[in-house]
Amino acid sequence: MKTTTIVLIFAIFLFSLVGCSSKYSADNCIGKTSAQIEAEYGTFDCCGMPASEDGLYRNTSCGYTIKEPKITFLGTDPEVLFFITFDENGIAVACEEGYRPGG
């Protein structure tokens, strides 16, 4: 009986960790161009500025939704995005989680 309980607790813990992982990784994005990132993950869900003539995003941040907004009993949990910041050359230099501008 004790072994079954320990296995059950371990399984719940393991499944909760898997559910928390994001498919987007800063290590995988930093140093790549916006075109390379879009080729891997698809079109961005949110961008601060339009792409330049060559298709690269420069001096802006673009994001992918990692958590949809959710209406709860106590209010609304906001949408969470994985933002990637691009420099003047269109290269990803930073990543962070945040909220969509303008709410």
Secondary structure, DSSP 4 states (H G I P E B T S, - for coil): -HHHHHHHHHHHHHHHHHHH--S--HHHHTTSBHHHHHHHH-S-SEESS---TTS---SEEEEEEEE--EEETTEEEPPEEEEEEE-TTSBEEEEEEE--TT-
